[in-house]
Amino acid sequence: MVKHNFLHPQEIEVYYVIPALRRQLAIAMKKNGLKQKKIAELLHIEDATVSQYINKKRGNKVSFIPQVQKEITKAAKTITDDLSLLKEMQHLLRQIKQTENICIIHKQLSKIPQECSPERINCFGGESYAKLHLGSK
């Protein structure tokens, strides 16, 4: 995979993570028996995009750790309208940060220092992140 010179974590989220989440949700929804047209409607994407996601032509530059994959599978079952889509996408994005899956993806796609870590650069909310993950004040 080609690394970009430098991307911020938020750029990784927008350009890579969100499309990959949509792809994984589309695949899970298809496995759950939904038609491509309904999946497109629920995810607010084109029918052709759903087809590209399912056929690995789009949104396949990153992969998620098993813990996040499990959450995606659960989320695909609960998305029934716009509000549930927003709720589940936010939940999944938080999971990707909390599990530091975003850090793995960031290091794969961007030329950032290998010693970069959320606590070192005050990423993901600074103090609250440190309290939650490191037990510090």
C-alpha positions as CSV (number, residue, x, y, z in Angstrom):
1,M,0.0,0.0,0.0
2,V,1.3,3.4,-0.9
3,K,1.8,5.8,2.0
4,H,0.8,9.4,1.6
5,N,3.2,12.0,2.7
6,F,1.3,13.1,5.8
7,L,-2.4,12.8,6.7
8,H,-4.1,13.8,9.9
9,P,-6.2,11.1,11.7
10,Q,-9.4,13.0,10.7
11,E,-8.4,12.8,7.0
12,I,-7.8,9.0,7.4
13,E,-11.3,8.8,8.8
14,V,-13.0,10.7,6.0
15,Y,-11.0,9.3,3.1
16,Y,-10.6,5.7,4.2
17,V,-12.4,4.6,7.3
18,I,-15.9,5.9,6.5
19,P,-15.9,4.3,3.0
20,A,-14.6,1.1,4.5
21,L,-17.3,1.1,7.2
22,R,-20.0,1.7,4.5
23,R,-18.5,-1.2,2.5
24,Q,-18.6,-3.6,5.5
25,L,-22.1,-2.5,6.5
26,A,-23.3,-3.1,2.9
27,I,-21.8,-6.5,2.9
28,A,-23.3,-7.4,6.3
29,M,-26.7,-6.0,5.2
30,K,-26.6,-8.1,2.0
31,K,-25.8,-11.2,4.1
32,N,-28.8,-10.3,6.3
33,G,-31.0,-10.6,3.2
34,L,-31.5,-6.9,2.3
35,K,-31.6,-6.0,-1.4
36,Q,-29.0,-3.6,-2.9
37,K,-31.6,-0.9,-3.4
38,K,-32.7,-1.0,0.2
39,I,-29.0,-1.0,1.4
40,A,-28.3,2.1,-0.8
41,E,-31.4,3.8,0.6
42,L,-30.4,3.1,4.2
43,L,-26.7,4.1,3.8
44,H,-27.5,7.1,1.6
45,I,-25.4,5.9,-1.3
46,E,-26.0,5.0,-4.9
47,D,-27.1,1.4,-5.9
48,A,-23.9,1.2,-8.1
49,T,-21.8,2.1,-5.0
50,V,-23.3,-0.8,-3.1
51,S,-22.4,-3.1,-6.0
52,Q,-18.8,-1.7,-6.0
53,Y,-18.6,-2.3,-2.2
54,I,-19.8,-5.8,-2.5
55,N,-17.5,-6.6,-5.4
56,K,-14.4,-5.1,-3.6
57,K,-14.0,-2.3,-6.1
58,R,-14.4,0.4,-3.6
59,G,-13.8,1.0,0.1
60,N,-11.3,-1.8,0.4
61,K,-8.1,0.0,1.3
62,V,-8.3,-0.7,5.0
63,S,-9.5,-3.5,7.2
64,F,-10.7,-3.5,10.8
65,I,-9.6,-5.5,13.8
66,P,-12.0,-8.4,14.8
67,Q,-13.5,-6.4,17.7
68,V,-14.6,-3.7,15.3
69,Q,-15.8,-6.2,12.7
70,K,-18.0,-7.7,15.4
71,E,-19.5,-4.2,16.1
72,I,-20.1,-3.7,12.3
73,T,-22.0,-6.9,12.1
74,K,-24.2,-5.9,15.0
75,A,-24.7,-2.4,13.6
76,A,-25.8,-3.7,10.2
77,K,-28.8,-5.4,11.9
78,T,-29.9,-2.3,13.7
79,I,-29.8,0.3,10.9
80,T,-33.4,0.9,9.8
81,D,-33.5,4.7,9.3
82,D,-31.5,7.9,9.2
83,L,-31.3,8.2,13.0
84,S,-30.1,4.7,13.6
85,L,-27.5,5.1,10.7
86,L,-26.1,8.2,12.4
87,K,-26.1,6.5,15.8
88,E,-24.4,3.4,14.6
89,M,-21.8,5.2,12.5
90,Q,-20.8,7.4,15.5
91,H,-20.6,4.3,17.6
92,L,-18.4,2.5,15.1
93,L,-16.1,5.5,14.7
94,R,-15.7,5.7,18.5
95,Q,-14.9,2.0,18.6
96,I,-12.2,2.5,15.9
97,K,-10.6,5.2,18.0
98,Q,-11.0,3.5,21.4
99,T,-9.5,0.3,20.2
100,E,-6.7,2.3,18.5
101,N,-7.6,0.6,15.2
102,I,-7.4,4.1,13.7
103,C,-3.7,4.3,14.8
104,I,-2.9,1.1,12.9
105,I,-4.6,2.4,9.8
106,H,-3.0,5.8,10.2
107,K,0.5,4.3,10.3
108,Q,-0.3,2.1,7.3
109,L,-1.5,5.0,5.1
110,S,0.5,8.0,6.2
111,K,4.2,8.8,6.8
112,I,3.9,9.6,10.5
113,P,6.5,8.9,13.1
114,Q,6.3,5.3,14.3
115,E,6.5,6.5,17.9
116,C,3.2,8.4,17.4
117,S,0.6,7.4,20.0
118,P,-2.7,8.9,21.2
119,E,-1.4,9.8,24.7
120,R,1.8,11.3,23.3
121,I,0.1,13.7,20.9
122,N,-3.1,14.2,23.0
123,C,-5.2,12.5,20.4
124,F,-8.9,11.5,20.8
125,G,-9.9,14.0,23.5
126,G,-6.7,14.2,25.6
127,E,-7.4,13.9,29.3
128,S,-10.6,11.9,28.9
129,Y,-8.8,9.5,26.6
130,A,-5.9,9.1,29.0
131,K,-8.2,8.5,32.0
132,L,-10.2,5.9,30.1
133,H,-7.3,4.0,28.6
134,L,-4.4,4.7,30.8
135,G,-6.0,5.2,34.2
136,S,-4.3,8.6,34.6
137,K,-5.7,11.9,35.8
